[in-house]
Amino acid sequence: MSEAELIFTALVELSTRQIAETENAEGIGENKKASVKGGRIVKKARLELELETDKSIITGENFFKEDMPKL
């Protein structure tokens, strides 16, 4: 994962959590709605950054190296 991917992942988690807290989400259904809203916010930010920089945020790199044992 690149630095940008980590940052955007953290942003979607933060956005989702804050939306869920604001809406007093309870249960899977309400939390799923909050996660969709959080995802939309970050998707817009990602697409705008990619448009401005002409670079993809998504690298396809795997955190685990080939020689590392999988858990």
C-alpha positions in Angstrom: 0.0 0.0 0.0 1.3 3.4 -0.8 1.2 6.4 1.5 -1.8 7.9 -0.3 -3.7 4.6 -0.1 -3.1 4.5 3.7 -4.3 8.1 4.1 -7.4 7.5 2.0 -8.2 4.3 4.0 -7.8 6.2 7.2 -10.1 9.0 5.8 -12.8 6.6 4.9 -12.7 5.0 8.3 -12.8 8.4 10.0 -15.6 9.7 7.8 -17.7 6.6 8.3 -17.2 6.6 12.1 -18.2 10.3 12.4 -21.2 9.9 10.2 -22.3 6.8 12.3 -21.8 8.7 15.5 -23.7 11.8 14.2 -26.6 9.6 13.0 -26.5 7.5 16.2 -26.3 4.4 13.9 -27.2 1.1 15.5 -27.1 -2.3 14.0 -25.7 -3.5 10.7 -28.2 -1.8 8.5 -27.7 1.7 9.8 -23.9 1.3 10.0 -23.9 0.1 6.4 -25.6 3.3 5.3 -23.0 5.3 7.2 -20.2 3.4 5.5 -21.7 4.0 2.0 -21.8 7.7 2.8 -18.2 7.7 4.1 -17.1 5.8 1.0 -18.8 8.3 -1.3 -17.0 11.2 0.4 -13.6 9.7 0.0 -14.3 8.5 -3.5 -15.0 12.1 -4.6 -11.7 13.2 -2.9 -9.7 10.4 -4.5 -11.1 11.1 -8.0 -10.5 14.8 -7.7 -6.9 14.3 -6.6 -6.3 11.8 -9.4 -7.7 14.3 -11.9 -5.4 17.1 -10.6 -2.3 15.0 -10.5 -2.9 12.7 -13.4 -1.8 9.8 -11.1 -3.7 6.9 -9.7 -4.0 6.6 -6.0 -4.5 2.8 -6.2 -1.2 1.1 -6.7 -2.1 -2.6 -6.5 0.9 -3.1 -4.2 0.4 -5.7 -1.5 1.5 -5.0 2.0 2.8 -8.5 2.3 6.0 -9.4 0.5 6.3 -12.6 -1.5 8.9 -14.1 0.9 6.8 -13.3 4.0 4.8 -16.2 5.5 1.1 -15.7 5.3 -0.8 -15.9 8.6 
